[in-house]
Amino acid sequence: MEFSKVISTRCSCRSYTEEPVSDAQLQAVLAAGNAAPVGMGAYQTVYLTVIRNRGFLDAVSKTAGAFLKRDTDPLYGAPVVILVSAKPGIPPTIEFQNTGTIIENMMLAATDLGLGSVYLMGAIAAMRNEPELVGQLNLPKGFVPIAAMALGHSAQPAVLRVPEQKIQTDYMD
Ligand SMILES: Cc1cc2nc3c(=O)[nH]c(=O)nc-3n(C[C@H](O)[C@H](O)[C@H](O)COP(=O)(O)O)c2cc1C
């Protein structure tokens, strides 16, 4: 897809079909994550976990639903969740910024492949409070789950959105 179309078509997908994501699609999305910029090139401070285990995803949904006080599934039934974990480091907040660039790259790749995606912050914040769930991830020492991306086939057709200015912008010439 042309890059400007990818940008205009990406949107948060909150409804997925049960169709699985193919390995080729998954690898393309992960490659985009690996191409993202990371502060000081410290790629060893970030870590991806591809979660397709339905039992684990259901447990995260249950925990997150209770934490966020929501009746609906905070993971939206997505068949794949790609979790970004990081080693909190110096300068402060760098782990959040790195996670953002990685997830955005992966979301754009997903859009290009005709897949749906959505950034997941709330559900992962809920999961962080559950040592039993975090323990099942087997993260390397010092890594903390930061945020994730849900990935799957959207239940809704893709729409090319008209670009609009949503962010207040000042010019200092
Ligand atoms: C840092 C960040 C955290 C977000 N967390 C969540 C989340 O936990 N759950 C969710 O459904 N959407 C989440 N979103 C998606 C935003 O709500 C969404 O991107 C925004 O409303 C704009 O809509 P769009 O993605 O369709 O353009 C998050 C987005 C960002 C960038």
Ligand as a Chemical Component Dictionary entry (heavy atoms), coordinates in Angstrom:
data_LIG
# 
_chem_comp.id                   LIG 
_chem_comp.type                 NON-POLYMER 
_chem_comp.pdbx_formal_charge   0 
_chem_comp.three_letter_code    LIG 
# 
loop_
_chem_comp_atom.comp_id 
_chem_comp_atom.atom_id 
_chem_comp_atom.alt_atom_id 
_chem_comp_atom.type_symbol 
_chem_comp_atom.charge 
_chem_comp_atom.model_Cartn_x 
_chem_comp_atom.model_Cartn_y 
_chem_comp_atom.model_Cartn_z 
_chem_comp_atom.pdbx_ordinal 
LIG C1  C1  C 0 -0.199 5.369 24.399 1  
LIG C2  C2  C 0 -1.519 4.839 23.925 2  
LIG C3  C3  C 0 -2.301 4.038 24.765 3  
LIG C4  C4  C 0 -3.489 3.508 24.315 4  
LIG N1  N1  N 0 -4.162 2.612 25.111 5  
LIG C5  C5  C 0 -5.296 2.045 24.651 6  
LIG C6  C6  C 0 -5.941 1.036 25.408 7  
LIG O1  O1  O 0 -5.509 0.624 26.474 8  
LIG N2  N2  N 0 -7.081 0.494 24.883 9  
LIG C7  C7  C 0 -7.603 0.907 23.692 10 
LIG O2  O2  O 0 -8.652 0.396 23.285 11 
LIG N3  N3  N 0 -7.005 1.861 22.949 12 
LIG C8  C8  C 0 -5.868 2.421 23.388 13 
LIG N4  N4  N 0 -5.202 3.354 22.621 14 
LIG C9  C9  C 0 -5.773 3.751 21.311 15 
LIG C10 C10 C 0 -6.285 5.215 21.319 16 
LIG O3  O3  O 0 -7.454 5.307 22.082 17 
LIG C11 C11 C 0 -6.503 5.633 19.848 18 
LIG O4  O4  O 0 -5.291 5.529 19.164 19 
LIG C12 C12 C 0 -7.012 7.069 19.735 20 
LIG O5  O5  O 0 -8.288 7.201 20.301 21 
LIG C13 C13 C 0 -7.089 7.525 18.260 22 
LIG O6  O6  O 0 -7.887 6.660 17.493 23 
LIG P1  P1  P 0 -7.299 5.880 16.239 24 
LIG O7  O7  O 0 -6.201 4.971 16.713 25 
LIG O8  O8  O 0 -8.451 5.081 15.693 26 
LIG O9  O9  O 0 -6.764 6.876 15.257 27 
LIG C14 C14 C 0 -3.979 3.856 23.028 28 
LIG C15 C15 C 0 -3.209 4.649 22.191 29 
LIG C16 C16 C 0 -1.977 5.107 22.614 30 
LIG C17 C17 C 0 -1.112 5.897 21.656 31 
# 
loop_
_chem_comp_bond.comp_id 
_chem_comp_bond.atom_id_1 
_chem_comp_bond.atom_id_2 
_chem_comp_bond.value_order 
_chem_comp_bond.pdbx_ordinal 
LIG C1  C2  SING 1  
LIG C2  C3  SING 2  
LIG C2  C16 DOUB 3  
LIG C3  C4  DOUB 4  
LIG C4  N1  SING 5  
LIG C4  C14 SING 6  
LIG N1  C5  DOUB 7  
LIG C5  C6  SING 8  
LIG C5  C8  SING 9  
LIG C6  O1  DOUB 10 
LIG C6  N2  SING 11 
LIG N2  C7  SING 12 
LIG C7  O2  DOUB 13 
LIG C7  N3  SING 14 
LIG N3  C8  DOUB 15 
LIG C8  N4  SING 16 
LIG N4  C9  SING 17 
LIG N4  C14 SING 18 
LIG C9  C10 SING 19 
LIG C10 O3  SING 20 
LIG C10 C11 SING 21 
LIG C11 O4  SING 22 
LIG C11 C12 SING 23 
LIG C12 O5  SING 24 
LIG C12 C13 SING 25 
LIG C13 O6  SING 26 
LIG O6  P1  SING 27 
LIG P1  O7  DOUB 28 
LIG P1  O8  SING 29 
LIG P1  O9  SING 30 
LIG C14 C15 DOUB 31 
LIG C15 C16 SING 32 
LIG C16 C17 SING 33 
# 
